């Protein structure tokens, strides 16, 4: 989805600073609606929550596809793409508490690291396939084939790619309908947003007051912040250092995601919950290897470093997520 949206912005000759804005508008929902989406996820069976939120993502895709038909007053076409992408981000923000929360309904605490390993491994596998698929869909060969189908009002590689992505969201939504109910009593504590915000603030305070909670929150926050930034830097680095196109640069992100999958599986296999904090040195090592990328001037030097960064990332974040749960 990100690759297709970047392709659309490039087609519209949007300013360069608009590209990282995609990530901003996508993730801002995680902050703005944090106090509400958790309560929403707990208000009904998690499979139903996932179905509703995947439907929201489909709506966001349709908004991006029809960006020429509606406009935000005072903004250009690319601003409407950002609004549509923000809707997809809202769906993702509301989806996440259900995806991770269902684990604590199914499993005892001592199995959370293993379960998180599977969730992270499969999520990263989808990132690998999704990133590579995004690169393929916006490539000249694939986009020409998609455009040859002659879908009405689809005039670019990015729009054709988003059609395919919307279909994947539809398939995902259908899968959600078959997630079994865990039997947990789902009752919304309150529908009052002021109450929910206060309750959320209280829970956040409790987590930050706990020594292990501090470690988990601080490290994962820095981890995801750095990761979101690197996602764009890698694309630009591949362009400047290797002369790669957007489509080719996505392969490097796929390589990193492959490393994350390996690290996630190893963490699930070898790190018990009571030893979760022992992986912090892995995060430090990951930062040092990221800095080593400045001396990589060929694909042969870059790939081993990127795989190592990904493997350390996966090994680091899985136990930290489980510790927070």
N, C-alpha and C positions, 0 to 999 in steps of 0.2 A: 504493500500500500504506500509506504514512504517513497519507494523508488518511482512508482507510477506518478505520485503527486509531484515529486521533484521534476520528472520529465514534463509534466503539464506546465509547471512554472517556467521551465526553460523554453518551452514552446511559445509562451506568452511574453518572453523577454522580461520577466519580472526582475527587480533588483536582487543582487546576490544575497542581501541580508534577509530576504523573504524565505530562503531555503531553510535556515535553522529555525525560523519562526514556525515551520510545520511542527517541529518537535515541541516547541513551546506551547502552541495552542492545543496539541494533543495531550500533553501531560498536565496542563494547568488544571484540568478537571479533577485530577487526582488530589490536588490541594484544595480547590474551592469546594468540592463536594465530599471531602473525606468524612465529615461528620454525618452525612446523610446516607451515603451508599452502603456503609456497613449495616446500618439499621434496615435499609431496604433489602439487603442480602439475607438478613435474618428473619424477615417478615413472611417468607414463604419458602417452599422447597427450593433448594439450590438449583436444580435442573430448570425449574420455571424461571428463576432469576436469570440464568444464563441464556435461555431462549429469548426473553424480553430484551436483554442487553445486546445480543447478537442482531436482533431486529433493528435496534437503534443504529448499529453500525451499518446495516444495509441502507437505512434512511440517509445516513451521512454520505455513503457512496453515491446515492441518487442525487443528492444535493451537489456533489462535485461534478457529476456528469452533466447536470443541467445548469452549470455556473453561468452560461451565457443567457439563460432565460430569466434569471432573477439577479438582482444586484443589491449590494449594500450601499445606501446613499452616500455619495462622496468618495467611494472606493472603486478601484479598477476590478477587472475580471479576476485577477489573482487573489484579491481579498475575499471574494466569494468562495474560492477554493479553500482558503484558510478556515472559513466558517464551517464548511462541510467537513473538513478534516477534524475540526474541533468537536463536531457532533460524534464522529467516529471515536475520538478520544474520550468523550463522555461515556459512550457505550463500553469502552474498554475499562474505564475507571470503575464503573458500576459492576462489571463482570469479575474483576479481580478478587474482591472479598468473597464472592461465591466460590470461585475456583480454588482458593486456598482454604477457605472456611469449611468446605465440605470434608476436608481431610480430618479435621478434629471431630467431626460427627461420625465418621466411619471408623477411626482408628484410635488405639490407646497411645499415650505419650511416647512410649519407647519405640514406636514404629514411625514417628514423625520424620526423622531424618531420612529413612528409607523412602517414605512416601514423597517427601520433598525432592529427593533425588530423582524419582520417577517423573514427578510433575515438571521439575526444571529440565530434566533430560528431554522429555517429550516436547516441552515448550521450546527449548533451544533447537530441537530437530525441526520444529515448524518454522523457526526463524531461519535456519539454514535453507530449507526448501523454499520458504517464502521470499527470502532475499535473492536466492538464485533465480526463482521464478520471476521476480520483479525485473531482474536484469535481463532475463531472456525475453520477457514480454515487451520491453521497450527497445530491444535490439532491432536492427533494421529488418532482418530476415523474418522474425516472428511478427513484428508490427505490420509488415507488408501483407502477410497471410491473413492476419486478423482484419485489416482494412479491406481486404479483397472480399470479405463476407458482406460488406456494404450494409452495415447496421445504420439505420437512420440517425442523423445528427452526431455520429461518431467520426471525428475528423482528425484525430491524432493518435499516436502510439500510446500516450498516457491514458486517454479516455478508453481506448480498446482494452488496455490492461486492467482498468478499474472495473469494466464489465465482467471480466474473468474473476477478479477478486470478489465482487459482489456475489457471484455464483458460489464461491467457496464459503462465504458467510451464510448463504442460504443452506448449504449442506451442513455446516456446523450447527445452525439453528435446529435443523431436523434431528441431528444427533442428540442435542440437548433434551429433546422430548422423551428420550429413552433412558435418561439418567434416573435411577430408582430413588424413591423417597427414603430417607434414612430413618424415618419414624420420629425424628426430633420434633418437639412441639414448637412451631414457628408462630410467635406472637410479637408484633411490633411493640416495643416498650412504650413508645409515644409517637404520635404524628406531629407533635409540636416541634418545629425546627429549632426554636430557642432552647428547648429542653435537650434536644439531641446534641446541639453544639456544646452546651454546658457539660453534658455527660461525656462527650468526646474529649473535651478539654481535661476533664477529671481523669479519664483513662490515660491520656497522653502524659499527664503529670505523674501518674502512678508508674508508668513505664520508665520515664526519665528519672524517677526517684530510685528505681531498682538498679543495682550495680550491673547485673547482666543485661537488663533492658537498655541501659545506657550504651553498653558496648554494641549490642545488636542494632539499635536505632542509628547510632552515629556512623558505624562502619557501612551499613547497607545504604544509608542516605548518601554518603560520599561515593560509594561504589556506583550507584545508579546515576548520580550526577556526572561523574567522570565518564561513565559508559555512554550516556546520551551525547556528550560532547565529542567523544572519540568517534562516534558513528559518522559524524559529518567530517571530522578531521581526516579520517581514513580515505573518504571519497576525494577530498581535496588533495591529500598527500599523493594518492595514486595518480591523479591528474598531473600534478606538478613534477613528481619524481619519476614516475613510470610512463607518463603520457597516456594513461588509460582513459577510456570513455566512461560515462556513468554506468553503462551496462557491464563493462569489464571490471570496474571498481567493486561492484557488488560481489564478485567472486571472492575478494579478499575478506569481506564481511562474512561470507559463508565459511571461509577457512577458520576465522575466529570463532564462529558459532560451533564449528565441529570440535574445536578445542574445549569450549565450554561444556559441550555434551560429555566429552571424555572426563573432564574434571568433576562434573556433577555425579556421574556414575561411580567414580572412585570415592567421592565423599560419602555417598550413600552406603558404599560397601565398607569403608574403613574408619569412618568418624562417628562414634556414638554421641548421643546428645550431651552427656556429661563431659565430653571433651571438645565441645564446639568451639570454645574460645582459643583452643590450640591452633586454629587455622589462621589466626591473625598474621603471623609471619608470611603466609602465602600472599596476603594482600599487599604487604610491603614489597615482596619480591616482584609482584605484578607491576607495581608502580615503577620500579627500577628498570624492568624490561621495556615498559612503555617508553621511558626516556631513551633507551638504547636504540629505538626505532630511528632516531635522527641520523645514525651512521649507516642505515640500510639504504642502498641506492640501486638495488636490483631485486627482482622478484624472488631470486633464490635465497637472498639474505633475509628478505622480509617475511616469507612464509613461515619458517621455523619460529621466528620471534612472535608472529601473530598467533600461531598455534599454542605457543607457551603462555602467552597472555590469556588466551581463552581458557586453557586448561586450569591455570591458577585461579581465574575468575570463577569458574564453575566449582572448583574445590573449596573456594572461600565462601561463596554466597549461599550455598545449600545449607551448611550447618548454621549460618547466621540467621537464615529465614526460620529454620526449625527452632532455634533458640528463642526467637521472638514469639513464635506460636506457643 
